[in-house]
Amino acid sequence: MDLRNLITFRTVVSCNGFTKAAEVLGYAQSSITAQIQALEEELGSPLFDRIGKKIILTEMGQRLLPYANQMIQLHDEAKIAIRPDSIPSGVLTIGSPESLAAYRLPALIHEYKQKFPQVKMILKPGVCWQMRQMVAKGELDIAFLLEPTSGDQEDIEIETIVPEPIGLVTSPDHPLTKTQRFELHDLQKETLLLTEAGCSYRNYLEHAMQQQGIKPESDMEFWSIEAIKSCVYAGLGIAYLPFISVQTEVREGKLAWLQPDLIQGQIYTQVAYSKKRWMTAAVREWLALVKKYQAIWRQI
């Protein structure tokens, strides 16, 4: 199987089209079409369905994609492995939930880019269970997780970095701020402002409420922590968020932080990477920088 054809196939998938893939790879569109046709002839099956101006992967295309990713990755790793005194280069793909991407990673990314400007960094959002799978499949080099410790898995290494307090957040004049002690059942009459489905700490809260048979009067789901905070400001409800995402507003008195021990257990920032893939210089230097910031975060 021609590696060039596999690279073209993967690029067409990521670009959602032949024209954009041709621009990215610097080929004529006819060359892209010819390479895909050669791959389809070799495999004896079409890889894409053409529906109007759109293309979608066929079942064969879906089955080929993870193998194409692995073959291209192994090719890249082989070139790096035989290069003496390898300097970080290439692409570093990092997955992270919004809360860590916005409030933990900017300082790391800034310092890393200062040291290694030749590395192209790609930051992808996601929920933790999906990102673990993406690391195992080779779709991410590194994933940051925000969830209870689960230990290493078969294909990935998971390192615990720092505990992250999670608690209820309200507007400063919310009645709950006047209560010295309240129980989970007090949320029954509240409107909960929730992060997206699949978010680890949302799951944590919902599981605790289900165990006690608690169903809030209403809830709203948001794609953004900043949107949730704006709605909390406006008195539209209460939220359950990591302290790192609201610490500035809490210190300025714009938000109130309530009873972080309402739910038993602990959530941690963790970093995950593959056990099976060759560790590139770019990944190795990123993990070294994470260790440096781990020491800083634990002192705060």
Helices and strands as residue ranges (DSSP letters): H 3-15, H 18-25, H 29-43, E 48-51, E 54-57, H 59-81, E 91-96, H 98-103, H 105-115, E 120-125, H 128-137, E 142-147, E 156-164, E 166-170, G 175-178, G 184-189, E 191-194, H 200-211, E 218-221, H 225-233, E 238-242, G 243-245, H 247-251, E 256-258, E 267-274, H 281-299
